[in-house]
Amino acid sequence: MSGTSRAQLCFLLLSVTALRGHARFLDIQQDNEISPEGLLSLLSSELKRELPEEFVYSRALRCLDMVAVEGQFTFTAERPQLNCAVFFIGEPSDIISVEYDSVNIDCRGGDFIKVFDGWVMKGEKFPSTQDHPLPLYKRYSDYCDTGVTRPIVRSSQNVAMLFFRLHQSGSSFTVTFRKLINPFPCNVVSQTPEGSFTMIIPQQHRNCSFSIIYPVEIQIGELNLGQHNDLKRSILGCPGSGDFVELLGGNGMDTSKMYPMADLCYSFNGPAQMKVGCDNTVVRMVSSGKFINRVSFQYRLLGHQELQQMKGNSIEDVCLRA
C-alpha cells in the first residue's frame, strides 16, 4: 500500500477535527489530524489488552481517542478543549453502552457532551441514513438536554462516538463503556483487516452493512436469499428483486456514496471472490422482510503487490484511480 493510501486509510479510521459550534449536528473536518502511525498504534494497543474478568479497567481519556476495552474513562480539561471526540468500537456481535457516572461541565456556558449512534468521519456517517433504523436527529444524544433523565445511551451497532467541548480548565466527566450482546448484528465496522462473518436478517425489512476499512479480498462462501420469482428478478435486476447483496468500494464511510462493485441476488454455495482496492470495502445486504436472508464471507488484507497489479483494471482499481 502506498504511503498516501495508508495515510488516507488511517485518516478514515480515526481522524477528528474542529466541531462546528453553530451546527445542530456535528461534522468532522480534515484539519486536526493525528499521525497515521499513532492511530494504528492506539487501536492496536486497545485491542491487545487482556484483563482479568473481575478487574475494572480505567484510564484517562485523550481529546482524540479510541476505546475498544470495557471500563471507566475520565477526561479532565487542563485547558479549553473545543474539538474532541472518542470513538468506541466493539466486536461485530456487540452494541455499545455509554453511561454517565459523573459530569462537571457548564452547559449554559457552551460546554457539551454528545453521543452519536455510529461514527462520523470526514463529514460522512456510518451507518448511512439509508441503513440506520433511526432518523438522523434521534441518533444524537446531548447530555445537556437529556443527561439527567437518560444517563445510559446505547448504540444500534458495534460503534458509537462521544463528542465534547469544554471551555474551562478543571471541567471533567467520567463515563463507563460496556459491550452488550446483539443477537442479530446489523451494520458493523470490523476491527481488523482479516476475518470472517455471517450476516443474518430474520424476515425484517432493513439494510445491513459490514464495513472493512481496508483494501481487501472478499470471499463469499454462502448466500441464501430465500425463495424468489426468477422472472421478476431477471427483468428488474437485483435491486428490483427486493432481496440482494452488493459489494461496495469507496474512500469514505457513507455507503450511499460508494462505488457498486457487484450485485448478487441468486442463492449459492461459493466460493465467489473479488478484490476491492479501496480504503473501505462493504458487504451490504438489502432485505424485503419476506425471507430469512443470510450471507457468509471471509476477508483478508490485500498486499502491496496485489494493489499494484490491480492498477489498470477498470473495475478493481476504481478507488486507486479516484
SULSULJO-V49949 format. One record per pair of residues at least 24 apart in sequence whose C-alpha atoms are under 7 Angstrom apart, sorted by sequence separation. I is the first residue (numbers start at 1). J is the second residue. If there is no record, write none. Layout:
BEGIN
i: [I/I]
j: [J/J]
END
This chain:
BEGIN
i: [116/11/14/115/116/238/10/114/115/238/114/115/238/249/251/114/157/250/251/252/7/10/113/114/157/249/250/251/113/157/158/159/250/277/112/157/158/249/250/112/249/248/249/248/247/248/247/107/246/247/117/246/117/245/246/277/119/245/276/277/118/119/225/244/245/275/278/118/119/225/244/277/278/117/118/224/243/244/277/116/117/223/224/242/243/116/223/242/243/115/116/222/223/242/115/222/16/114/115/221/222/113/114/221/113/114/220/221/100/113/220/221/99/100/112/113/219/220/99/112/219/220/98/99/111/112/219/97/98/111/218/219/97/98/111/217/218/97/217/218/96/97/217/96/216/217/95/127/216/95/96/105/215/216/95/96/215/94/95/96/215/19/94/96/214/215/18/214/215/216/226/17/92/105/213/214/215/225/226/91/104/105/213/214/225/226/90/104/212/213/225/251/16/89/90/103/104/211/212/224/225/250/89/103/211/212/224/88/89/102/103/211/223/224/88/102/210/211/223/87/88/101/209/210/222/223/87/100/101/209/210/222/86/87/100/101/209/221/85/86/99/100/131/208/209/220/221/85/86/98/99/131/208/220/85/98/99/207/208/219/220/84/85/98/207/218/219/84/97/98/206/207/218/219/83/84/97/206/218/83/96/97/205/217/82/96/204/205/216/217/81/82/95/96/204/205/216/217/81/82/94/95/204/216/217/80/81/94/95/203/215/216/80/94/95/203/214/215/80/93/94/203/79/80/90/93/202/203/79/93/202/78/201/202/28/30/77/78/93/201/27/28/29/77/92/200/201/28/29/76/77/200/28/76/77/199/200/27/76/92/199/75/76/198/199/75/92/198/74/75/197/198/74/197/73/74/196/197/72/73/196/72/73/195/196/72/195/71/72/194/195/15/71/194/70/71/193/194/70/193/12/70/128/126/127/128/124/125/126/128/124/125/124/13/9/9/9/1/1/1]
j: [140/36/39/140/141/263/36/140/141/264/141/142/265/276/278/142/185/278/279/280/36/39/142/143/186/278/279/280/143/187/188/189/280/307/143/188/189/280/281/144/281/281/282/282/282/283/283/144/283/284/155/284/156/284/285/316/159/285/316/317/159/160/266/285/286/316/319/160/161/267/286/319/320/160/161/267/286/287/320/160/161/267/268/286/287/161/268/287/288/161/162/268/269/288/162/269/64/162/163/269/270/162/163/270/163/164/270/271/151/164/271/272/151/152/164/165/271/272/152/165/272/273/152/153/165/166/273/152/153/166/273/274/153/154/167/273/274/154/274/275/154/155/275/155/275/276/155/187/276/156/157/166/276/277/157/158/277/157/158/159/278/83/158/160/278/279/83/279/280/281/291/83/158/171/279/280/281/291/292/158/171/172/280/281/292/293/158/172/280/281/293/319/85/158/159/172/173/280/281/293/294/319/159/173/281/282/294/159/160/173/174/282/294/295/160/174/282/283/295/160/161/174/282/283/295/296/161/174/175/283/284/296/161/162/175/176/284/296/161/162/175/176/207/284/285/296/297/162/163/175/176/208/285/297/163/176/177/285/286/297/298/163/164/177/286/297/298/164/177/178/286/287/298/299/164/165/178/287/299/165/178/179/287/299/165/179/287/288/299/300/165/166/179/180/288/289/300/301/166/167/179/180/289/301/302/166/167/180/181/289/301/302/167/181/182/290/301/302/168/181/182/291/168/169/179/182/291/292/169/183/292/169/292/293/120/122/169/170/185/293/120/121/122/170/185/293/294/122/123/170/171/294/123/171/172/294/295/123/172/188/295/172/173/295/296/173/190/296/173/174/296/297/174/297/174/175/297/298/174/175/298/175/176/298/299/176/299/176/177/299/300/121/177/300/177/178/300/301/178/301/121/179/254/253/254/255/252/253/254/256/253/254/254/213/213/214/279/303/304/307]
END
